[in-house]
């Protein structure tokens, strides 16, 4: 087998426990609902400084050294303090091009690395990197600051290929899918939280980012027919011991198989099989693991693990307050075209 839940669990155990003596770790017994299943309900915050992929200069280094981790977290703290300083001069992040968009005050990139100080969220393969693409696999790499041209559909979450129409813009710009909600869930920018609701036969994963709610049946029903395709796929869940497993298929081909960043899109959702695992590993910690399996797009499956923290509040994400931002973007482009035509350009 290329990969299994046991394999990834073993990797995580080795990273977290290290050289601890046998028996030193007491398994966590989660709070339970009347049906005996772990109670995963609540708001879970998934912000982190840990990157999705291991930085190239760290090569085979799976764990940050203590001084490296301290330096990364100190730098993040300094940036956060600077963004909150009483001044009108705030550092502008490179998003939104000439407009400036959000500055660092509004960003929510996390204060700490994951607790085991991994150098990447990806744990399998062992190099901590997204596997290579298959020859001929669809791959969109766009710019956040300019229109770069390309073909439809646009599968990136932000950026776009032109301002010719709404379809030429990214899925988050169109208020269809959030840039961090996935699935799978990827940390990024702000609104980095979910809320879980649970009954005996359903689990709901609520993403306030673009107001998406995945309603996951637990009753063993089959997936919808092959020809029915959805933006967030068709999810079915079941329990493996105290771990909630969610398998999702039937994604539309208008989404990517995986978005490594908000401006990149690899493959199409048409051939994606996504497996997610939710496990309560401490009173305040939800372990979220996902495996992307798409042999049409990637040379092998890959898995990542994210530790979410309990707490916080979900705030409404209005997405352009009715999406007038997208209208204005396209209207501005049409005005520029008229002006160029009047000038004989």
C-alpha positions, 0 to 999 in steps of 0.5 A, spaced: 500 500 500 502 506 498 499 510 504 494 508 509 491 511 516 495 507 520 502 509 516 500 517 517 498 515 524 505 512 525 508 518 522 505 523 527 506 518 533 513 518 532 514 526 531 510 527 537 513 522 542 520 522 539 524 518 545 519 518 550 519 511 554 514 506 553 507 508 557 509 515 558 503 517 553 496 516 556 491 516 551 486 521 551 479 519 552 474 524 549 467 527 552 462 523 548 455 524 546 449 519 548 450 514 543 458 513 545 461 517 539 466 522 541 463 529 541 467 533 536 462 539 536 464 546 537 468 552 533 475 550 531 481 554 529 486 552 524 491 558 523 498 556 524 505 558 521 507 552 519 507 551 511 503 546 507 510 544 504 516 544 507 521 549 505 526 547 499 532 549 504 530 544 509 531 538 505 530 532 509 529 536 516 522 534 518 522 538 525 524 545 526 530 546 531 528 549 537 532 556 536 529 556 529 521 555 531 523 560 536 525 565 531 519 564 526 514 565 532 518 571 534 518 574 527 510 573 527 509 576 534 513 582 531 509 583 525 503 582 529 505 588 534 507 592 528 500 591 525 497 593 531 501 599 533 497 606 533 499 609 526 496 610 519 502 606 516 501 599 516 505 594 512 501 592 506 501 585 503 502 583 496 495 582 495 490 586 490 495 589 486 495 597 485 489 597 490 492 595 496 487 590 498 487 588 505 493 590 510 497 586 515 492 588 520 486 584 517 490 578 516 490 572 521 496 567 519 497 564 526 502 566 532 505 559 532 507 553 529 504 546 530 505 543 537 510 538 534 514 543 530 513 540 523 516 543 518 510 542 513 503 540 514 504 534 509 507 528 512 506 523 507 511 523 502 516 524 507 519 530 503 513 534 506 512 536 499 506 535 494 508 530 489 509 531 482 504 532 477 502 526 472 504 528 465 499 532 461 495 534 468 492 541 468 495 546 472 493 553 473 499 558 476 496 565 476 498 572 479 494 575 484 496 582 481 495 582 474 491 578 468 495 573 465 491 570 460 489 562 460 483 558 458 476 556 462 474 554 467 478 558 472 480 553 478 484 557 482 481 560 489 483 568 487 486 571 481 484 570 474 485 570 467 482 576 465 477 581 466 472 579 460 467 576 465 465 573 471 467 566 469 474 569 468 475 570 475 477 565 481 472 561 485 473 566 491 472 572 488 466 570 485 463 568 492 463 560 490 468 557 494 472 560 500 480 560 499 481 556 505 475 552 506 477 546 501 475 541 501 480 539 504 481 545 509 487 549 508 490 555 513 490 562 509 489 569 510 483 570 515 476 566 517 480 560 519 475 556 523 470 551 522 464 549 526 462 542 527 455 540 529 453 532 530 447 528 531 447 520 531 446 520 523 449 526 521 455 531 522 455 538 519 462 542 517 460 549 517 465 554 514 463 561 515 468 563 509 463 563 503 457 560 508 458 553 506 455 547 510 457 540 508 452 536 511 455 529 511 450 523 512 453 517 517 448 512 515 451 508 510 448 511 504 451 510 497 454 516 494 450 520 489 450 518 481 456 519 478 453 524 473 451 529 479 457 533 480 458 539 486 462 544 488 464 541 494 463 534 492 459 529 495 461 527 502 459 520 506 462 519 513 463 513 518 467 512 524 473 508 525 473 507 533 474 514 535 475 517 529 470 520 524 472 519 517 469 523 511 470 520 504 468 525 498 467 524 491 463 527 485 467 534 485 465 538 479 471 539 474 470 546 475 474 546 481 481 543 482 484 537 484 488 541 489 489 548 490 496 548 493 495 556 494 490 561 492 493 562 486 494 555 483 490 549 481 492 542 480 488 538 476 480 537 476 475 535 481 473 530 476 478 525 478 479 527 486 477 522 492 478 525 498 479 522 505 478 526 511 479 524 518 477 528 525 480 526 531 479 529 538 486 528 541 486 533 547 480 537 550 482 543 546 485 540 540 482 536 534 487 533 529 485 534 522 488 529 517 486 529 509 489 524 504 488 527 496 488 521 492 487 523 484 492 518 480 490 522 474 493 529 477 498 526 481 504 521 481 502 518 488 497 520 494 499 525 499 497 526 506 497 532 511 495 533 518 493 540 521 491 541 529 485 545 530 484 549 537 478 549 540 475 556 541 473 563 538 467 565 534 464 565 527 463 572 524 459 573 518 463 573 511 459 577 507 463 576 500 463 583 497 457 585 501 453 582 495 459 581 491 459 588 488 466 588 488 466 583 482 461 587 478 465 594 479 471 590 477 468 588 470 465 595 470 471 598 470 474 594 465 469 595 460 470 603 462 477 602 460 475 599 453 471 605 452 476 610 453 481 606 449 476 606 443 475 613 444 482 614 444 483 610 437 487 605 441 
